[in-house]
Amino acid sequence: MAAPEGSYNFRAAAVVGFIVGAVDIFIAARFLGKLLGASSASAFVHFIYQVSSVFVAPFTGIFGDTGSKTNTFETASLVAIVVYAVVGWGVVVLIRIITAPHGTKPATS
């Protein structure tokens, strides 16, 4: 069965979107936790901080953090969310271009 005109590998694009969405959710939870002063003594908060620290680490130090010791406006988290979202969007567009049938326009978003 031939693929419909303009089709692409939807599953690959969906997997990339899911992974980027999950990473961004962890980072957003970290940002809110730091901003609202969530206690890292809590097992759940500690888990969120541990998982998200891997993704935020490359962006630490780009801008300074502001706030008190308990309530921190962590700019590295915001930069990470934006960068991962843009990179994820780029990967999805690349998947659509590469997997579109020859001679057709890839689906747009």
N, C-alpha and C positions, 0 to 999 in steps of 0.2 A: 504494500500500500504506500503510495507516494505521500510525502509530507505536504500539508497545506502550504500554499504560497505565503512567504514571510515568516514561516515558523522557525523556531530555534530550540535549543536544548533547555526546556523550561525547568527540568529537575535540577540541572547543574546551577542555573541561575537562582532557583529557590533555595538550594543548599547554601550557596554563598550568602544570600540574603538572611537566612536563618542564623548562620554563624556570626555574621556581622551584627545582627540584631541582638543576639545573646551577649556578645562581648560588650556592645554599647549599653545594654541593660545593667550588666555588672558594674561597668564604669560609672553609670549614672547613679546606681545605688551607693557606690563609694563616695561620689561627689556629695550626694544628699546626706549620707552618714557623717562625713567630715563637717559639712556645713552646719548640720543640726547638732553636732557634738555627740554622736552615738558612741557608747562605751565599747571599746575594743575588748573589754573583758567578756562581753557576750559572745558565745560561741558562733552565733549566726553572723554577727558583725565582723568578728575575726575572720570567718570564712570568706565573706565578701571582700574584705580588705586584702586577704592573701591571694585570692584568685585574680582580683583586678590589679594588684600591684605589678604583675608581670606585664600587663598591657599598658599601664600608665608610666612605667619606668623610663621608656625612651624619651618621654616628653617632660620629665622632671627637670626643673631648672631653667626652662625656656622663659617663663615669667615667674615672678615671685608670688608666693602665697600670702594671703592677708587674713587677718582675724586673730582671735585669741588662741590659747593653747587647746581649748576644748572645741571651739567653733572655728573651722578653717575653710576659707574660700580657696579650694585647690584648683588653680588654673590649669595644671597639667592634665587633670581629668577632662576638663572641657575641651582642651586641644586634642586629646586622644579621641574623644567622641567624634569630633568633627573629622579628624584625619581618617579614622577607621571607616566612617560613613562614606567619605569621598572615595577612598580606595575600594571599598566594597561596591559602590556604584560603578566605578571604572571597570572592575572585574566582571560585573554583570553585563555591562555594555560590550566588553570584549568577548564574553561568551556568546552573546547574541550575534555579534559580527562574525565570529569564527564558525559558529554552527548553523548559520542561516544557509539555506540552499543557494547554490551558485545562480547568479542572474536575478536574484530577488533582493528587495530592500529588507534589511533586518527590521524586526519589530522595534518600535520606538517606545520610550517610557515617559 
